[in-house]
Amino acid sequence: MKKSYWVLFLFIIAKFILQYVLVSPEYDLQRDEYLHLDQGNHLAWGYLSVPPVSSWFAWLIKILGGSLFWVRFFPTLFGALTIVVVWKIIEELKGSMFAQILAGLGILLSVLLRLNMLFQPNSLEVLIWTLFFYILIKYVNTEKVQWLYWGGLVFGIGVLNKYNIAFLALGFIPALLITDQRKIFRNPHVYGAGILTLILILPNLLWQYHNNFPVIHHMKALSENQLVNVNRFDFLRAQALFFIGVTFVIIAGFYALLFEQSFKKMRFFFWGYVITIALFMFFRAKDYYAIGLYPVYIAFGAVYLGMILEKGWKKLLKPICILHPILLFVPVYYLAFPNKSPEAIVKNPEWYKKFGLLRWEDGKDHSLPQDFADMQGWRELAQKTDREYTKLSKTGNTLVLCDNYGQAGAINYYSKAGVKAVSFNADYINWFDFSKKYDNLIRVKDYSEGMEELKDTSPYFVHSKILDSITNPYAREEGARIFSFKNAKININNRLKKEIEEVKKEY
């Protein structure tokens, strides 16, 4: 085996070790993870907010036992494979081992450590974008048609993972057209690869059609409620911070693509970046949507720096380049990850506050960063729900109805009593089981919306009470109330079906 592959193996080991130590045991999963994991229990060719690929891995995690180890394993694997693909890109570009080590460190000690903490489509998305760019480079260098079909296959999987990959096509098609590589479109196999992509995504398109294209409703809601608040300056600032340890490498990559003759064939990558970022900014995309762009530019920059630092006194700059991402990662390690207990952060909030990490989307400072607070209180909710569910189920079928997908998914993931909680929120609206007639109801309500629940719902049941609430002071869901309703006076199923119809009318 090549010496460089032994070094690559060490990077992979380091990646797995880091990902498993960056989250302290005091933290639960993050709310989005519960939804994606629950999709593995309801396999389909599409969902309201995402395509189906993440559900396939969720199903595999379930088969493997569903433990926290396996939930963390797959995003970590995708992150490790991203390093592998960048290694291969540099190899294809005839880069040195110095270039591979520099790029490997830049990707290892970057925003991907945050991204790969969570079981979401984002980790696989970055790998797919990087792999697609590798395939594109291989085709430009060899002009072998097999790479076009590999590209069609990878792009199709990318669509089935996250629709965000459309920005890659919208950015790089015009970039190819304005450079010498426009000749690619004269190759009929490009359209054959496009047909392969279409065949792959057809089941999802049919699912969207039969379900009235909920992706349009989801994108509209996202645009109105979240993207409208995106600040374009903050978007650009975030781009510089994602791979802060190797920002200089990315800049070197842009320079090489524009001015170095040996990179001329790849010049369309520069314009591809410019156009794609412009599109993201125009549509007010979230800053992390663009993360998948950067690994390939780190590869270009590392190869170029390896070339210009090869001789004379410039060789002395190599150790500095290697140390730069390591030294910048040290403060990031202590602040950007949930590797300290909530109590430790609350006792020492100064640096968190200084960097604005305690500021939530409501514009106020809180005791924990919002992402960390989103990983608190879920086990408590599931345990308290389980206890009441066990009691009520002795008297009849019991439905657990939650306000949001995080509550429902967390209860389902941690439940020891076999609870299958649902919600009118997200995909849970399609997962109600009406084969049972429900006699009892456990209702989980957000703190801000829970005050009137007992008054509104108790007339339909013989017995009603406020059971408990989330008491974890660090949880974003702190104060969410749990209500217990026993012995229904009406047919709950009919009432639920009417409410589901009302919600679905929106899309």
Summary of the structure (lengths in Angstrom):
residues: 507
radius of gyration: 25.0
end to end distance: 55.2
largest distance: 87.0
contacts: 1701
relative contact order: 0.10
helix: 67%
strand: 6%
